[in-house]
Amino acid sequence: MAECQGYFQEEQNGKELEVNEYHIFGPSVFNIRIESWWGWMTTAQTGQWRELFQQYTDAGEFRRKNR
């Protein structure tokens, strides 16, 4: 996500930027709405996929750095 933000910022500014000029790493503890949205999204959408790929990983059928 940070890379995507950087791409758009660099295009808009017309110059290369350092990552700390366009992205803050860490939890957004003061933004309750976005944290609520992420919780909903994990439960309703992405959670099932994370579980599925974890099952594949546990069974030895999926490796993150599969070459």
C-alpha positions as CSV (number, residue, x, y, z in Angstrom):
1,M,0.0,0.0,0.0
2,A,2.8,2.4,0.8
3,E,4.4,1.7,-2.6
4,C,1.1,2.6,-4.3
5,Q,0.7,5.8,-2.3
6,G,4.3,6.7,-3.2
7,Y,3.6,6.2,-6.9
8,F,0.7,8.5,-6.9
9,Q,2.4,11.1,-4.8
10,E,5.5,11.1,-7.0
11,E,3.4,11.4,-10.1
12,Q,1.5,14.3,-8.6
13,N,4.6,16.1,-7.4
14,G,6.8,15.3,-10.4
15,K,9.7,14.1,-8.3
16,E,11.0,11.1,-6.4
17,L,10.1,11.1,-2.7
18,E,11.3,9.4,0.4
19,V,8.8,6.9,1.9
20,N,8.5,9.0,5.1
21,E,7.3,11.9,3.0
22,Y,4.1,10.2,2.0
23,H,3.4,7.3,4.4
24,I,3.2,6.8,8.1
25,F,3.9,3.3,9.3
26,G,2.1,2.0,12.4
27,P,-1.5,1.5,13.7
28,S,-4.0,4.2,13.2
29,V,-5.2,4.1,16.9
30,F,-6.8,7.5,16.7
31,N,-9.0,6.7,13.7
32,I,-11.8,4.7,15.0
33,R,-13.8,4.6,11.8
34,I,-11.0,3.1,9.7
35,E,-10.2,0.6,12.4
36,S,-13.9,-0.4,12.5
37,W,-13.9,-0.7,8.7
38,W,-10.8,-2.9,8.7
39,G,-12.4,-5.1,11.3
40,W,-15.5,-5.5,9.2
41,M,-13.6,-6.2,6.1
42,T,-11.5,-8.9,7.8
43,T,-14.6,-10.6,9.1
44,A,-16.7,-10.2,6.0
45,Q,-14.2,-10.5,3.2
46,T,-10.6,-11.2,3.7
47,G,-10.7,-13.4,6.8
48,Q,-11.9,-16.4,4.9
49,W,-9.0,-16.1,2.4
50,R,-6.5,-15.7,5.2
51,E,-7.8,-18.9,6.9
52,L,-7.8,-20.8,3.6
53,F,-4.1,-19.9,2.8
54,Q,-3.1,-20.6,6.4
55,Q,-4.6,-24.1,6.0
56,Y,-2.7,-24.5,2.7
57,T,0.5,-23.4,4.5
58,D,-0.1,-25.7,7.4
59,A,-0.6,-28.6,5.0
60,G,2.6,-27.8,3.2
61,E,0.8,-26.9,0.0
62,F,1.6,-23.2,-0.1
63,R,4.8,-21.4,0.5
64,R,5.1,-17.6,0.4
65,K,8.4,-17.7,-1.5
66,N,7.4,-20.4,-3.9
67,R,9.9,-20.5,-6.8
